[in-house]
Amino acid sequence: LKESYEQALRRDDVKAIVLTGAKGKFSGGFDISAFGGIQDGTTPAPKRGYVSVEILSDTMEAARKPSVAAIDGLALGGGLEVAMACHARISTRTTQLGLPELQLGILPGFGGTQRLPRLVGLAKALEMMLTSKPVKGEEALSLGLVDAVVSPNELVDTARRWAIDMLERRKPWVSSLYKTDKLEPLPEAREILKFARAQTRRQAPNLKHPLLCIDAVEEGIVSGPVAGLWKEADVFDILVKSDTCRSLVHIFFAQRGTTKVPGVTDLGLKPRKIKNVAILGGGLMGSGIATALILSGYSVILKEVNNDFLQGGLGRVKANLQSRVKKGSMTQEKFDKTLSLLKGVLDYDSFRNVDMVIEAVIENISLKQQIFSDLEKYCPPHCILASNTSTIDLSLIGEKTKSQDRIIGAHFFSPAHVMPLLEIVRTQKTSPQAIVDLLDLGKKIKKTPVVVGNCTGFAVNRMFFPYTQAALLLVERGTDVYQIDKAITKFGMPMGPFRLCDLVGFGVAVATGTQFVMNFPERSYKSMLIPLMQEDKRAGETTRRGFYLYDNKRKASPDPELKKFIEKARDMAGVGIDPKLAKLSEKDILEMIFFPVVNETCRVLAEGIAVKAADLDIAGVMGMGFPPYRGGILFWADSLGSKYIFSRLSLWAKTYGGFFEPCPYMADKAAKGAPLSSSNNDSMQSRL
Ligand SMILES: C[C@H](O)CC(=O)SCCNC(=O)CCNC(=O)[C@H](O)C(C)(C)COP(=O)(O)OP(=O)(O)OC[C@H]1O[C@@H](n2cnc3c(N)ncnc32)[C@H](O)[C@@H]1OP(=O)(O)O
């Protein structure tokens, strides 16, 4: 860009410059894959201010020739920053313009913190940067971020004419960096900055980079844009080497890597077109899945066993959509159109036209076996037969059919129309085509799909069963329930293990817990605490009483009565209060809860349930809300070191038993001083 600009500025036959992208896209910004090299020192970091000051400000913006950005598709991060250094911007209606850098743990580093507030005003600029949300062409026009919106085929011509008009003074020739008309007066600007800081501290208490971004913006407002550019450059240099940036960049690529499955997505298979989907069961999960599908334009048949259940299911889907209309994110017209894609039925007659079935009935093996035998009879031979089971072995479900190549797990997380993860579970018999088809459907309904092997609990539930069990073990030995939840939320989880139990409900918690106790007895912790509370008619949030008490606005408060159940459970377990555990530090709580999770995640990886460690990082982030800025469970564990985790687990195993016993995979990594996420293909017995 620098060379082209210098050439264009030198040549007498060039009067003005149009900067554009290719193949319908302007730019996705700085090459994120280059961060790794800068972080580990293998790529020299560009000289401070090289792009933002030397190229964009001093070469492009200060040029004697006007330049116009012709923007189609997207202009994100560095891409938009380059466009903002031009003297005008023309976009198409669908163009997305944004500064999403905070999502990567950095701040806009090519002058974005200075130019965006000057183009759209401070309040809107902060909103765009802090939420990382792009705006589309029309909104950008009304904000003043672009100067005109035209169709893609008029784009470059319009930009060219605009540039000539600027040259001939028929249109204003504007340097964004020195614009002031959009900036709020100083006292108002200070208030906006104060508000943004307070909100950021509340919403992201563990993150520093959004606050540093606000600092850079403020510097420009208070001391002028050039001082602001240098502050931005200083902050960028610090942030690009931070743990948060490393973690978030890892998550960026890991998320995109989940759809690359060796032996499946590299076979040249094309996803088949899926138009009609049937869902069995209109409960919480079934109705959530139906909502997710119709929202992406799929025709859905919802089957229930009787009219009451059917109406209940259809009502839940309607309510899911209605809440969008209430929040203003869906128009009434879109609501009607979306709901018209859903049809309720009581029999299998209309199943002859479906391309995929997703079974979401209660977790009962014989019921599911019967359903899959029926499906084989009523559905066309190409139809994919998926189950939303969260724990039951898929081979058992399909045992009585001859269609095992098209049986697959489509494990959604509740609420299914909101949670971003889709666990795709394959058995040894599932065909690659069925996986490719489900991967495609997952992407279309805006989920991040992770392909995993078949085992009790698959990846996410399997990795996280020790989360609750460790918490129960600690509480029975004297750690405070609320202190545990507090330490875990402070770490960045959306909620602690006890609040989570209340949310999913004790019924589900016990049913899933039992699966693990049965399947992994040597390392499961059996506690009677929840069953004892169930005897008191507590089921969690639905009964307004669980580990917490809930008011009618679902606000949770501690329950003083909890003590008596804990004492009883302690007696039944035959354990006493352990003085050490009764006053654990937050760090110790965190480690005693999460290291068993890390341990189980290692087992999942060693057994080949996941293709790669990064997939499990994504599974934990998307399925359990593990904080992305810590990079996922194994990425975080590796920041602490396999040796350290192994030594802690070994110590606890001696005192508290097999629940903490480090698995052979972890022992091996610790002995070698190797990262837990390093690939171990030779010893892996892939179940995939
Ligand atoms: C100094 C500056 O201020 C710093 C910066 O500019 S930091 C970068 C800021 N830009 C961003 O954050 C944009 C990141 N990218 C995205 O949000 C999305 O990729 C997108 C909206 C551009 C496209 O989305 P979509 O069409 O779904 O395609 P997606 O699968 O995400 O990306 C396609 C490929 O491009 C890669 N890619 C996208 N943006 C990239 C970037 N900025 N750097 C490197 N690779 C990138 C992806 O990794 C993926 O690679 P793969 O095919 O090998 O997996």
The ligand as a Gaussian input file, in Angstrom:
#p B3LYP/6-31G(d) Opt

LIG

0 1
 C       -3.983000      -2.942000      13.807000
 C       -5.413000      -3.392000      13.599000
 O       -6.243000      -2.514000      14.288000
 C       -5.550000      -4.772000      14.086000
 C       -6.542000      -5.538000      13.300000
 O       -6.997000      -5.184000      12.259000
 S       -6.956000      -7.013000      13.982000
 C       -8.073000      -7.719000      12.843000
 C       -9.412000      -7.116000      12.920000
 N      -10.285000      -7.880000      12.093000
 C      -11.074000      -8.826000      12.601000
 O      -11.113000      -9.042000      13.788000
 C      -11.875000      -9.581000      11.613000
 C      -11.728000     -11.041000      11.883000
 N      -12.429000     -11.832000      10.920000
 C      -13.752000     -12.029000      10.982000
 O      -14.462000     -11.484000      11.802000
 C      -14.334000     -12.987000       9.995000
 O      -13.319000     -13.876000       9.616000
 C      -14.872000     -12.303000       8.720000
 C      -16.115000     -11.505000       9.098000
 C      -13.816000     -11.411000       8.105000
 C      -15.248000     -13.360000       7.670000
 O      -16.103000     -14.301000       8.235000
 P      -16.540000     -15.635000       7.444000
 O      -16.960000     -15.254000       6.076000
 O      -17.466000     -16.379000       8.328000
 O      -15.209000     -16.456000       7.237000
 P      -14.194000     -17.014000       8.312000
 O      -14.251000     -18.510000       8.296000
 O      -14.319000     -16.328000       9.627000
 O      -12.811000     -16.526000       7.686000
 C      -12.326000     -17.058000       6.459000
 C      -10.839000     -17.334000       6.597000
 O      -10.154000     -16.076000       6.728000
 C       -9.355000     -16.060000       7.910000
 N       -9.368000     -14.676000       8.427000
 C      -10.421000     -13.849000       8.538000
 N      -10.024000     -12.652000       8.998000
 C       -8.689000     -12.734000       9.176000
 C       -7.702000     -11.805000       9.617000
 N       -8.000000     -10.545000       9.966000
 N       -6.430000     -12.240000       9.680000
 C       -6.098000     -13.501000       9.312000
 N       -6.989000     -14.417000       8.865000
 C       -8.272000     -14.029000       8.804000
 C      -10.034000     -17.050000       8.841000
 O       -9.137000     -17.533000       9.791000
 C      -10.491000     -18.128000       7.867000
 O       -9.368000     -18.913000       7.559000
 P       -9.550000     -20.468000       7.212000
 O      -10.429000     -20.542000       5.998000
 O       -8.169000     -20.955000       7.009000
 O      -10.225000     -21.071000       8.426000

